[in-house]
């Protein structure tokens, strides 16, 4: 696994454009809240660090990771954000539920990226156990929320550069 050796919070800060003119939506799953709260805090801190203004960040919570797609669609239709970050965590259990949720969210976010003219960022942890989730939500592998925020900033900048 590529990310198992990488700290998700390590990056070249100079490679990230200023986010001072950008607006972001964040959709956060309430399920596995100890993990998703940490992802959210990481994303917010990173956006602010790179110049995003608090008033330009809209956040909504959804019951579970499967609902990230519907929440993101709602934000896209009802706000003027430049990118939407989807944050959730699915931990594998003893049933195939894990596979269905992960597949549904992955396909849903991919479809939103095609349907709308803004980027939807995949910040869903799909882990085998609680420890792996903790390691990627501020633990020894950094914070996937940081990575999602950086991706959002870079994708907005690309959209701005190539606007018609």
N, C-alpha and C positions, 0 to 999 in steps of 0.2 A: 504494500500500500504506500503510495507516494507521500501522502501527508503524515504518515506515522513518524517520520524522521524530521519533519519540518515544523518550525514554529510559525504558526499561521499569522502571528502578529509581527514578524520580522519582514521588513520591506525597505526599499530605498525611498525615503520621504521626498527626495527631490524629483522622483518620477511621478508624483501625484500632483495633478493640477489644483489650483485654488478652487474651492467649492463655494466661494462667497456669493456667487450669483445663481447658485443652483438650489432647486427645491426637491426635497426627498419625501417619499412615503415609506413608512416601515410598517409591515404587518407581522405581528408576533403571535405565535401560538401560546395559549395559556397552559396547554398540557406540557408536563415536564418543566414546570415554571422555574425551578431552581436553575435549570440549564438555559432556558430561553430568556430569562431575566438577565443572565450574565452575557448572553449573545447580544441582547438589546443594549445593555450598558456599553459594551465594547463598540458596537456600531455607532451609537450616539457620540461617544468620546472621540472616535476617529473622525466622524463627520465634522464635529466642532473644531478639532485640532487642525483640520485642513480648511477652515474658514466658513463652513456652513453656519448659517444663523439659526438659532433655536426656533424662531418664528417661521422658518422655512422648512421645518420638519413636522410632518403629520404622522401620527402613530395611531394604529388601531389594533386591538387584540381580537383574536378569533379563538374559538374553543379548542381546536386541535390543529395539528399540522395539515390534515386533509383539507381544512377550510382555508388554508393560506391562499389558494388560487381564487376563491370567491372573494375573499377580503381584498386581495390585490386588484381584482377586476373592479370592485366597488371604488377603490381609491382612484384607479385610472379613469373611471367614468365621471367621478364627482369632484375631482380636484385638478389642479394644474401642475402637478409635480413633474419633475424631469426624469425621475427613476423611482422604482419601487423595490425595496429590499424585503425579501420574504425570509423570516427567521423561525425555525422550528427544530424539533428534535424527536426522532423516532428511534426507540431502542428495541432491538429484536427480542421477541419473546418466544413462546413455544408453539405459536400458531402462525399460519401464513399471513395474518393481518398485517404484519410488518411489510411484507412484499407488496401487498395491494396499496397500502398507504404511500409508500415510497414511490411506487410506479405512478400512481395517480397524481401526486404532487409534481413529480418530475415532468410528466406529460402536460399537466395543467400549466405550469410555469413556462414551459417551452411554447405552448400554444399562445399564451398571452404575449410572449415576445414577438410572435409572428403577427398577431392581430393588431397590436397597438404600436405606436411610433415611439414608444419609450422603452428603455430596458427594464426588465424584471430580473432581479438578482436572486439566485438560488443560494440561500443561506440555511439549508436544511441539513442538520446532522443526521446521519443514518449510521448508527453504531450498534455494535454487538452487545454492549453492556453499559451500565451506568458509568463505570470508570472511564471508558473511552469518551463518553460524552463530556464528563468533567474535564478530561485532559484537553478537550477542544473548545471549551467554554471558559477559558481563563486559566487553565491548568498548564501542564508541562508542554503542551503543543500550541500554546497561545490561545487566541480567541477567533473563531470563525466569523464572529460579528465584525471584527476589525477588517478581515479579508473581504467580507461582503460590502462594507462601506467603501473601501478603496476601489473595489470593482465598480460600484455604482458611480463614484466620482469620475473614474476613467471612462466609463461608457457614456456618461452625459457629455463629457468633453468631446468624445468622438462624434456623438450626434450633433453637437454644436458646430464642430469643424466641417461636417459634411451636409449641413442643412441646405435645402434648396429654396 
